[in-house]
Amino acid sequence: MPEFLRGELQAAAEPLVVLGRLVISMLLGGVVAWIYKRTRPDSDTASSLAVTLVLLAILIAMVTQVIGDNVARAFSLVGALSIVRFRTVVRDTVDTAFVIFAVAVGMAAGASHLSVALSGIAIVGFAAWFMTRGDRAAGSAVTYLLQVRVGLGHDVEGLLSPALAPHVSGRRLVAMATAKQGLAIEATYAIELRNQQAAGELVKALNRIEGVQNVALNRETAEG
């Protein structure tokens, strides 16, 4: 057997060890994705990013094992990976932090530093949860402007209240005006939804009411 090949085989880790590290990186990447989904608002999360976090942790674990202690191989991989270009722009800096989080966890798993990976997950997970809770307590809630057009002759409050109550935790009348040359009334409310999924249900419920001609729901970020 050639000398260079013998050296490579001796330096390589056992197949079961390699497989174990990749499985651990997949599980830890899943935990990172779970933290991302639980600490980010539903409207700001991307399902594709959650999958990316898991795959990224596995890939980084692979790269870490390929590099090992070989400095020349590390520089070669950096040069090879530098040709990769991503066209998708990360929408939020917090999403970027989670990408780095997945990279660090994958690197720790690939280098068999399980204690580092678990400690990082615990600390970062707590920090993400604590900051999210702090933002909500500070009043950085998401509000919506609801515009409803009702035919003339209907009691707007009496007509809309039964449909609003199950989906809206709070509302305030912002404006009331006539529309369609005085044949309809258009009411505008600032509302807070009970949850993000309630937006679609609310629009459907209002559209089913006899006398409602048009419904528009626009998102606005409250300044707290």
CYANA upper distance limits for C-alpha pairs under 8 A (distance plus 0.5 A):
  1 MET  CA      5 LEU  CA      7.41
  1 MET  CA      6 ARG  CA      7.01
  2 PRO  CA      6 ARG  CA      6.76
  3 GLU  CA      7 GLY  CA      6.78
  4 PHE  CA      8 GLU  CA      6.88
  5 LEU  CA      9 LEU  CA      6.78
  6 ARG  CA     10 GLN  CA      6.71
  7 GLY  CA     11 ALA  CA      6.67
  8 GLU  CA     12 ALA  CA      6.64
 13 ALA  CA     17 VAL  CA      6.96
 13 ALA  CA     18 VAL  CA      6.89
 14 GLU  CA     18 VAL  CA      6.82
 15 PRO  CA     19 LEU  CA      6.61
 16 LEU  CA     20 GLY  CA      6.45
 17 VAL  CA     21 ARG  CA      6.74
 18 VAL  CA     22 LEU  CA      6.87
 18 VAL  CA     65 GLN  CA      8.30
 19 LEU  CA     23 VAL  CA      6.67
 20 GLY  CA     24 ILE  CA      6.62
 21 ARG  CA     25 SER  CA      6.61
 21 ARG  CA     61 ALA  CA      7.77
 21 ARG  CA    109 ALA  CA      6.37
 21 ARG  CA    110 GLY  CA      6.23
 21 ARG  CA    112 SER  CA      7.48
 22 LEU  CA     26 MET  CA      6.68
 22 LEU  CA     58 ILE  CA      6.34
 22 LEU  CA     61 ALA  CA      6.88
 22 LEU  CA     62 MET  CA      7.57
 22 LEU  CA    109 ALA  CA      8.02
 22 LEU  CA    110 GLY  CA      7.59
 23 VAL  CA     27 LEU  CA      6.82
 23 VAL  CA     58 ILE  CA      8.42
 24 ILE  CA     28 LEU  CA      6.59
 24 ILE  CA    109 ALA  CA      7.06
 25 SER  CA     29 GLY  CA      6.34
 25 SER  CA     57 ALA  CA      6.22
 25 SER  CA     58 ILE  CA      5.80
 25 SER  CA     61 ALA  CA      7.01
 25 SER  CA    105 VAL  CA      7.64
 25 SER  CA    106 GLY  CA      5.90
 25 SER  CA    109 ALA  CA      5.90
 25 SER  CA    110 GLY  CA      7.74
 26 MET  CA     30 GLY  CA      6.67
 26 MET  CA     54 VAL  CA      6.46
 26 MET  CA     55 LEU  CA      7.78
 26 MET  CA     57 ALA  CA      6.99
 26 MET  CA     58 ILE  CA      6.02
 27 LEU  CA     31 VAL  CA      6.96
 27 LEU  CA     54 VAL  CA      8.46
 28 LEU  CA     32 VAL  CA      6.85
 28 LEU  CA     54 VAL  CA      8.34
 28 LEU  CA     57 ALA  CA      8.18
 28 LEU  CA    105 VAL  CA      7.47
 28 LEU  CA    106 GLY  CA      8.30
 28 LEU  CA    117 ALA  CA      8.34
 29 GLY  CA     33 ALA  CA      6.73
 29 GLY  CA     53 LEU  CA      6.56
 29 GLY  CA     54 VAL  CA      4.72
 29 GLY  CA     55 LEU  CA      7.88
 29 GLY  CA     56 LEU  CA      8.18
 29 GLY  CA     57 ALA  CA      5.81
 29 GLY  CA     58 ILE  CA      7.87
 29 GLY  CA    102 ALA  CA      6.63
 29 GLY  CA    105 VAL  CA      7.64
 29 GLY  CA    106 GLY  CA      7.74
 30 GLY  CA     34 TRP  CA      6.61
 30 GLY  CA     53 LEU  CA      8.09
 30 GLY  CA     54 VAL  CA      5.91
 31 VAL  CA     35 ILE  CA      6.69
 31 VAL  CA    121 ILE  CA      8.41
 32 VAL  CA     36 TYR  CA      6.72
 32 VAL  CA     53 LEU  CA      7.52
 32 VAL  CA     54 VAL  CA      8.00
 32 VAL  CA     98 PHE  CA      8.06
 32 VAL  CA    101 PHE  CA      7.94
 32 VAL  CA    102 ALA  CA      6.99
 32 VAL  CA    121 ILE  CA      7.69
 33 ALA  CA     37 LYS  CA      6.74
 33 ALA  CA     50 ALA  CA      5.38
 33 ALA  CA     51 VAL  CA      7.76
 33 ALA  CA     53 LEU  CA      6.45
 33 ALA  CA     54 VAL  CA      7.08
 34 TRP  CA     38 ARG  CA      6.64
 34 TRP  CA     50 ALA  CA      8.23
 35 ILE  CA     39 THR  CA      6.47
 35 ILE  CA    125 GLY  CA      6.72
 35 ILE  CA    128 ALA  CA      8.43
 36 TYR  CA     40 ARG  CA      6.48
 36 TYR  CA     45 THR  CA      8.47
 36 TYR  CA     50 ALA  CA      7.68
 36 TYR  CA     98 PHE  CA      7.59
 37 LYS  CA     41 PRO  CA      8.36
 37 LYS  CA     42 ASP  CA      8.18
 37 LYS  CA     45 THR  CA      7.25
 37 LYS  CA     50 ALA  CA      7.84
 39 THR  CA    128 ALA  CA      6.78
 39 THR  CA    129 TRP  CA      6.17
 39 THR  CA    132 THR  CA      6.68
 40 ARG  CA     44 ASP  CA      7.05
 40 ARG  CA     45 THR  CA      6.73
 40 ARG  CA    132 THR  CA      7.98
 41 PRO  CA     45 THR  CA      6.90
 42 ASP  CA    196 GLN  CA      7.24
 43 SER  CA    196 GLN  CA      7.63
 45 THR  CA     49 LEU  CA      8.26
 46 ALA  CA     50 ALA  CA      7.35
 47 SER  CA     51 VAL  CA      7.21
 48 SER  CA     52 THR  CA      6.64
 49 LEU  CA     53 LEU  CA      6.64
 50 ALA  CA     54 VAL  CA      7.30
 51 VAL  CA     55 LEU  CA      6.89
 52 THR  CA     56 LEU  CA      6.28
 53 LEU  CA     57 ALA  CA      6.75
 53 LEU  CA     98 PHE  CA      8.09
 53 LEU  CA     99 VAL  CA      6.77
 53 LEU  CA    102 ALA  CA      6.09
 54 VAL  CA     58 ILE  CA      7.10
 54 VAL  CA    102 ALA  CA      7.77
 55 LEU  CA     59 LEU  CA      6.66
 56 LEU  CA     60 ILE  CA      6.52
 56 LEU  CA     99 VAL  CA      8.44
 56 LEU  CA    102 ALA  CA      6.86
 56 LEU  CA    103 VAL  CA      6.91
 56 LEU  CA    106 GLY  CA      7.77
 57 ALA  CA     61 ALA  CA      6.70
 57 ALA  CA    102 ALA  CA      5.64
 57 ALA  CA    103 VAL  CA      6.07
 57 ALA  CA    104 ALA  CA      8.32
 57 ALA  CA    105 VAL  CA      6.81
 57 ALA  CA    106 GLY  CA      4.47
 57 ALA  CA    107 MET  CA      7.90
 58 ILE  CA     62 MET  CA      6.82
 58 ILE  CA    106 GLY  CA      6.44
 59 LEU  CA     63 VAL  CA      6.73
 59 LEU  CA    106 GLY  CA      7.83
 60 ILE  CA     64 THR  CA      6.52
 60 ILE  CA    103 VAL  CA      6.57
 60 ILE  CA    106 GLY  CA      5.57
 60 ILE  CA    107 MET  CA      6.07
 60 ILE  CA    110 GLY  CA      7.78
 61 ALA  CA     65 GLN  CA      6.83
 61 ALA  CA    106 GLY  CA      5.14
 61 ALA  CA    107 MET  CA      5.61
 61 ALA  CA    108 ALA  CA      7.94
 61 ALA  CA    109 ALA  CA      6.48
 61 ALA  CA    110 GLY  CA      4.43
 61 ALA  CA    111 ALA  CA      7.90
 62 MET  CA     66 VAL  CA      6.73
 62 MET  CA    110 GLY  CA      6.94
 63 VAL  CA     67 ILE  CA      6.68
 63 VAL  CA    110 GLY  CA      8.29
 64 THR  CA     68 GLY  CA      6.63
 64 THR  CA    107 MET  CA      6.35
 64 THR  CA    110 GLY  CA      5.85
 64 THR  CA    111 ALA  CA      6.88
 65 GLN  CA    110 GLY  CA      6.12
 65 GLN  CA    111 ALA  CA      7.18
 66 VAL  CA     73 ARG  CA      8.48
 67 ILE  CA     71 VAL  CA      7.93
 67 ILE  CA     73 ARG  CA      6.15
 67 ILE  CA     74 ALA  CA      5.88
 67 ILE  CA     77 LEU  CA      8.45
 68 GLY  CA    111 ALA  CA      8.37
 70 ASN  CA     74 ALA  CA      6.90
 71 VAL  CA     75 PHE  CA      6.97
 72 ALA  CA     76 SER  CA      6.76
 73 ARG  CA     77 LEU  CA      6.67
 74 ALA  CA     78 VAL  CA      6.76
 75 PHE  CA     79 GLY  CA      6.77
 76 SER  CA     80 ALA  CA      6.71
 77 LEU  CA     81 LEU  CA      6.48
 78 VAL  CA     82 SER  CA      6.54
 79 GLY  CA     83 ILE  CA      7.76
 80 ALA  CA     84 VAL  CA      8.45
 90 VAL  CA     95 ASP  CA      7.12
 90 VAL  CA     96 THR  CA      7.08
 91 ARG  CA     95 ASP  CA      7.67
 92 ASP  CA     96 THR  CA      7.21
 93 THR  CA     97 ALA  CA      6.89
 94 VAL  CA     98 PHE  CA      6.96
 95 ASP  CA     99 VAL  CA      6.87
 96 THR  CA    100 ILE  CA      6.89
 97 ALA  CA    101 PHE  CA      6.56
 98 PHE  CA    102 ALA  CA      6.69
 99 VAL  CA    103 VAL  CA      6.84
100 ILE  CA    104 ALA  CA      6.66
101 PHE  CA    105 VAL  CA      6.72
102 ALA  CA    106 GLY  CA      6.55
103 VAL  CA    107 MET  CA      6.60
104 ALA  CA    108 ALA  CA      6.65
104 ALA  CA    117 ALA  CA      8.12
105 VAL  CA    109 ALA  CA      6.67
105 VAL  CA    117 ALA  CA      5.65
105 VAL  CA    120 GLY  CA      8.12
105 VAL  CA    121 ILE  CA      8.30
106 GLY  CA    110 GLY  CA      6.56
107 MET  CA    111 ALA  CA      6.67
108 ALA  CA    112 SER  CA      6.64
108 ALA  CA    113 HIS  CA      5.45
108 ALA  CA    114 LEU  CA      6.86
108 ALA  CA    116 VAL  CA      6.93
108 ALA  CA    117 ALA  CA      6.05
109 ALA  CA    113 HIS  CA      6.36
109 ALA  CA    114 LEU  CA      6.29
109 ALA  CA    117 ALA  CA      7.15
113 HIS  CA    117 ALA  CA      7.10
114 LEU  CA    118 LEU  CA      6.63
115 SER  CA    119 SER  CA      6.44
116 VAL  CA    120 GLY  CA      6.46
117 ALA  CA    121 ILE  CA      6.64
118 LEU  CA    122 ALA  CA      6.71
119 SER  CA    123 ILE  CA      6.68
120 GLY  CA    124 VAL  CA      6.30
120 GLY  CA    125 GLY  CA      8.49
121 ILE  CA    125 GLY  CA      6.09
122 ALA  CA    126 PHE  CA      6.61
123 ILE  CA    127 ALA  CA      6.64
124 VAL  CA    128 ALA  CA      6.54
125 GLY  CA    129 TRP  CA      6.66
126 PHE  CA    130 PHE  CA      6.44
127 ALA  CA    131 MET  CA      6.52
128 ALA  CA    132 THR  CA      6.60
129 TRP  CA    133 ARG  CA      6.61
130 PHE  CA    134 GLY  CA      6.60
131 MET  CA    135 ASP  CA      6.69
132 THR  CA    136 ARG  CA      6.90
133 ARG  CA    137 ALA  CA      6.67
134 GLY  CA    138 ALA  CA      6.58
135 ASP  CA    139 GLY  CA      7.17
135 ASP  CA    140 SER  CA      6.29
136 ARG  CA    140 SER  CA      6.07
136 ARG  CA    141 ALA  CA      6.86
138 ALA  CA    224 GLY  CA      7.30
139 GLY  CA    222 ALA  CA      8.37
139 GLY  CA    223 GLU  CA      8.31
139 GLY  CA    224 GLY  CA      5.27
140 SER  CA    221 THR  CA      7.95
140 SER  CA    222 ALA  CA      6.59
140 SER  CA    223 GLU  CA      6.85
140 SER  CA    224 GLY  CA      5.78
141 ALA  CA    192 GLU  CA      8.42
141 ALA  CA    221 THR  CA      7.35
141 ALA  CA    222 ALA  CA      6.47
141 ALA  CA    224 GLY  CA      7.83
142 VAL  CA    192 GLU  CA      7.38
142 VAL  CA    219 ARG  CA      7.81
142 VAL  CA    220 GLU  CA      6.89
142 VAL  CA    221 THR  CA      5.42
142 VAL  CA    222 ALA  CA      6.35
143 THR  CA    190 ALA  CA      7.20
143 THR  CA    191 ILE  CA      6.22
143 THR  CA    192 GLU  CA      5.42
143 THR  CA    193 LEU  CA      7.81
143 THR  CA    219 ARG  CA      6.72
143 THR  CA    220 GLU  CA      5.83
143 THR  CA    221 THR  CA      6.32
143 THR  CA    222 ALA  CA      6.48
144 TYR  CA    190 ALA  CA      6.21
144 TYR  CA    191 ILE  CA      5.81
144 TYR  CA    192 GLU  CA      6.87
144 TYR  CA    193 LEU  CA      8.37
144 TYR  CA    217 LEU  CA      7.02
144 TYR  CA    218 ASN  CA      5.95
144 TYR  CA    219 ARG  CA      4.88
144 TYR  CA    220 GLU  CA      5.79
144 TYR  CA    221 THR  CA      8.36
145 LEU  CA    188 THR  CA      7.19
145 LEU  CA    189 TYR  CA      6.18
145 LEU  CA    190 ALA  CA      5.25
145 LEU  CA    191 ILE  CA      6.85
145 LEU  CA    217 LEU  CA      6.27
145 LEU  CA    218 ASN  CA      5.62
145 LEU  CA    219 ARG  CA      6.80
145 LEU  CA    220 GLU  CA      7.45
146 LEU  CA    188 THR  CA      6.02
146 LEU  CA    189 TYR  CA      5.54
146 LEU  CA    190 ALA  CA      6.82
146 LEU  CA    191 ILE  CA      7.42
146 LEU  CA    215 VAL  CA      7.88
146 LEU  CA    216 ALA  CA      6.36
146 LEU  CA    217 LEU  CA      5.14
146 LEU  CA    218 ASN  CA      7.03
147 GLN  CA    186 GLU  CA      7.20
147 GLN  CA    187 ALA  CA      6.18
147 GLN  CA    188 THR  CA      4.93
147 GLN  CA    189 TYR  CA      7.00
147 GLN  CA    214 ASN  CA      8.48
147 GLN  CA    215 VAL  CA      6.29
147 GLN  CA    216 ALA  CA      5.56
147 GLN  CA    217 LEU  CA      6.92
148 VAL  CA    186 GLU  CA      6.07
148 VAL  CA    187 ALA  CA      5.88
148 VAL  CA    188 THR  CA      7.04
148 VAL  CA    212 VAL  CA      7.62
148 VAL  CA    213 GLN  CA      8.10
148 VAL  CA    214 ASN  CA      6.26
148 VAL  CA    215 VAL  CA      5.18
148 VAL  CA    216 ALA  CA      7.03
149 ARG  CA    179 ALA  CA      8.27
149 ARG  CA    184 ALA  CA      7.02
149 ARG  CA    185 ILE  CA      6.11
149 ARG  CA    186 GLU  CA      4.75
149 ARG  CA    187 ALA  CA      6.93
149 ARG  CA    212 VAL  CA      6.43
149 ARG  CA    213 GLN  CA      5.87
149 ARG  CA    214 ASN  CA      5.53
149 ARG  CA    215 VAL  CA      7.05
150 VAL  CA    154 HIS  CA      7.51
150 VAL  CA    156 VAL  CA      7.46
150 VAL  CA    184 ALA  CA      6.08
150 VAL  CA    185 ILE  CA      5.74
150 VAL  CA    186 GLU  CA      6.77
150 VAL  CA    187 ALA  CA      8.48
150 VAL  CA    211 GLY  CA      6.19
150 VAL  CA    212 VAL  CA      5.06
150 VAL  CA    213 GLN  CA      6.12
150 VAL  CA    214 ASN  CA      7.88
151 GLY  CA    183 LEU  CA      7.06
151 GLY  CA    184 ALA  CA      4.94
151 GLY  CA    185 ILE  CA      6.77
151 GLY  CA    211 GLY  CA      5.91
151 GLY  CA    212 VAL  CA      6.98
151 GLY  CA    213 GLN  CA      7.27
152 LEU  CA    182 GLY  CA      8.26
152 LEU  CA    183 LEU  CA      5.98
152 LEU  CA    184 ALA  CA      5.09
152 LEU  CA    185 ILE  CA      6.59
154 HIS  CA    159 LEU  CA      7.64
154 HIS  CA    211 GLY  CA      7.80
155 ASP  CA    159 LEU  CA      6.38
156 VAL  CA    160 LEU  CA      6.57
156 VAL  CA    187 ALA  CA      8.28
157 GLU  CA    161 SER  CA      6.18
158 GLY  CA    162 PRO  CA      8.10
159 LEU  CA    209 ILE  CA      8.35
160 LEU  CA    164 LEU  CA      6.67
160 LEU  CA    206 LEU  CA      7.70
161 SER  CA    165 ALA  CA      6.50
162 PRO  CA    166 PRO  CA      8.14
163 ALA  CA    167 HIS  CA      8.12
163 ALA  CA    202 LEU  CA      7.60
163 ALA  CA    205 ALA  CA      6.52
163 ALA  CA    206 LEU  CA      6.75
164 LEU  CA    168 VAL  CA      6.08
164 LEU  CA    202 LEU  CA      7.45
165 ALA  CA    169 SER  CA      7.90
167 HIS  CA    193 LEU  CA      6.42
167 HIS  CA    194 ARG  CA      6.21
167 HIS  CA    195 ASN  CA      8.29
167 HIS  CA    198 ALA  CA      6.10
167 HIS  CA    199 ALA  CA      8.30
167 HIS  CA    201 GLU  CA      8.23
167 HIS  CA    202 LEU  CA      6.76
168 VAL  CA    191 ILE  CA      7.09
168 VAL  CA    192 GLU  CA      6.26
168 VAL  CA    193 LEU  CA      5.03
168 VAL  CA    194 ARG  CA      6.03
169 SER  CA    191 ILE  CA      8.06
169 SER  CA    192 GLU  CA      6.13
169 SER  CA    193 LEU  CA      6.19
169 SER  CA    194 ARG  CA      5.88
170 GLY  CA    191 ILE  CA      6.14
170 GLY  CA    192 GLU  CA      5.81
170 GLY  CA    193 LEU  CA      7.93
171 ARG  CA    189 TYR  CA      6.83
171 ARG  CA    190 ALA  CA      6.04
171 ARG  CA    191 ILE  CA      4.72
171 ARG  CA    192 GLU  CA      6.95
172 ARG  CA    189 TYR  CA      5.91
172 ARG  CA    190 ALA  CA      5.67
172 ARG  CA    191 ILE  CA      6.95
173 LEU  CA    187 ALA  CA      8.00
173 LEU  CA    188 THR  CA      6.64
173 LEU  CA    189 TYR  CA      4.97
173 LEU  CA    190 ALA  CA      6.94
174 VAL  CA    187 ALA  CA      8.29
174 VAL  CA    188 THR  CA      5.91
174 VAL  CA    189 TYR  CA      5.67
174 VAL  CA    190 ALA  CA      6.88
175 ALA  CA    187 ALA  CA      6.40
175 ALA  CA    188 THR  CA      5.55
175 ALA  CA    189 TYR  CA      7.60
176 MET  CA    185 ILE  CA      7.60
176 MET  CA    186 GLU  CA      6.31
176 MET  CA    187 ALA  CA      5.05
176 MET  CA    188 THR  CA      6.80
177 ALA  CA    185 ILE  CA      6.26
177 ALA  CA    186 GLU  CA      5.75
177 ALA  CA    187 ALA  CA      7.03
178 THR  CA    182 GLY  CA      5.72
178 THR  CA    183 LEU  CA      7.75
178 THR  CA    184 ALA  CA      6.17
178 THR  CA    185 ILE  CA      4.92
178 THR  CA    186 GLU  CA      6.30
179 ALA  CA    183 LEU  CA      6.83
179 ALA  CA    184 ALA  CA      5.51
179 ALA  CA    185 ILE  CA      6.17
179 ALA  CA    186 GLU  CA      6.74
180 LYS  CA    184 ALA  CA      6.41
193 LEU  CA    198 ALA  CA      6.91
193 LEU  CA    199 ALA  CA      7.58
194 ARG  CA    198 ALA  CA      7.21
195 ASN  CA    199 ALA  CA      8.36
197 GLN  CA    201 GLU  CA      7.68
198 ALA  CA    202 LEU  CA      6.37
199 ALA  CA    203 VAL  CA      6.94
199 ALA  CA    217 LEU  CA      8.36
200 GLY  CA    204 LYS  CA      6.79
201 GLU  CA    205 ALA  CA      6.59
202 LEU  CA    206 LEU  CA      6.69
203 VAL  CA    207 ASN  CA      6.67
203 VAL  CA    215 VAL  CA      7.14
203 VAL  CA    216 ALA  CA      8.28
203 VAL  CA    217 LEU  CA      8.05
204 LYS  CA    208 ARG  CA      6.87
205 ALA  CA    209 ILE  CA      7.44
206 LEU  CA    212 VAL  CA      7.49
206 LEU  CA    215 VAL  CA      7.65
207 ASN  CA    212 VAL  CA      6.79
207 ASN  CA    213 GLN  CA      8.02
207 ASN  CA    214 ASN  CA      7.70
207 ASN  CA    215 VAL  CA      7.34
208 ARG  CA    212 VAL  CA      8.29
